[in-house]
Amino acid sequence: MGRQCLVPDFPGGDMLSPMGKIIPPVVASGSMTGDGPPVIDIDDAVRLRAWRADDAGVVVDAFADPDIQRWHFRRYDTEREALDWIEATWRDWRAERAATWAVVWTDTDEVAGRVTVYTALEDGHGEVSYWMLPQFRRRGIASRACTAATRWAHALGLHRIQLEHSVENDASEHVALRCRFHEEGVRRGATMHADGWHDMRQYAHLATD
Ligand SMILES: CC(C)(COP(=O)(O)OP(=O)(O)OC[C@H]1O[C@@H](n2cnc3c(N)ncnc32)[C@H](O)[C@@H]1OP(=O)(O)O)[C@@H](O)C(=O)NCCC(=O)NCCS
């Protein structure tokens, strides 16, 4: 799925039977309904929609970008591989593990990027992740998409949305701060990248923020 950060409690829930638990699930299973994540019109210009099979070429282009490869640890060289990625987004929605949207221009439906909220319904947690195609960067699109996806997650009932990036990823840091995530610290040597272990800066946005 191109997920960047592997915070230990994702995907959520433990493997034990719910019998004996004294705290009910924060969000009931069955809350992520329908065939895929809902269309969200962020403003007049930008929309979030589910990925479609005919977006496969854009996914190949995205993962050819060195920055997306660097921070998301993978590449897809063929449309068949990209379609596998798209189909995984559909499976993750049906399994209530993640909502992944294409970020598109509303008037042309051209894909500018991707935003995901990984969901741990029982725990009431989420984690947001994003990339933008190079030609669409520095126009505030990632910030708007991340904010909209976070709002959607809180509206679903998730209390805490996490975000994490390498301390070397300045662009992602700016997005996190622009989206009013609160910094919570740095996990040292937390995630293996192509050039070795990186310290990872953590943030969260609470429903009450
Ligand atoms: C990170 C990324 C999604 C940002 O997308 P974007 O659409 O350019 O971000 P925005 O336009 O919303 O910019 C938000 C802020 O980041 C700043 N910013 C964007 N790119 C930056 C860069 N390369 N260096 C420093 N600041 C940057 C913007 O100036 C803006 O700052 P401001 O709030 O002070 O005005 C994009 O650079 C990207 O796809 N990078 C490769 C993949 C990646 O890093 N994914 C995130 C992994 S955690």
The ligand as an ORCA input file, in Angstrom:
! r2SCAN-3c Opt
* xyz 0 1
  C       5.138     16.038      1.276
  C       4.259     16.403      0.105
  C       3.047     15.501      0.094
  C       3.804     17.870      0.273
  O       2.859     18.145     -0.743
  P       2.500     19.637     -1.167
  O       1.167     19.567     -1.887
  O       3.641     20.233     -1.873
  O       2.327     20.360      0.239
  P       1.618     21.758      0.451
  O       1.641     22.530     -0.843
  O       0.319     21.516      1.113
  O       2.622     22.498      1.424
  C       2.424     22.538      2.815
  C       3.593     23.278      3.427
  O       4.800     22.567      3.139
  C       5.739     23.437      2.548
  N       6.544     22.620      1.655
  C       6.131     21.887      0.619
  N       7.185     21.278      0.046
  C       8.278     21.644      0.759
  C       9.645     21.335      0.654
  N      10.106     20.501     -0.303
  N      10.499     21.885      1.560
  C      10.054     22.704      2.529
  N       8.732     23.021      2.675
  C       7.874     22.512      1.785
  C       4.886     24.452      1.845
  O       5.600     25.650      1.590
  C       3.813     24.670      2.870
  O       4.354     25.428      3.933
  P       3.548     26.611      4.640
  O       2.388     25.959      5.349
  O       4.551     27.169      5.575
  O       3.096     27.511      3.544
  C       5.035     16.276     -1.248
  O       6.206     17.061     -1.161
  C       5.390     14.849     -1.576
  O       4.584     14.127     -2.160
  N       6.630     14.436     -1.230
  C       7.085     13.081     -1.515
  C       6.341     12.014     -0.706
  C       6.320     12.342      0.776
  O       7.221     12.941      1.333
  N       5.225     11.903      1.440
  C       5.054     12.125      2.861
  C       5.698     11.019      3.627
  S       5.500     11.261      5.387
*
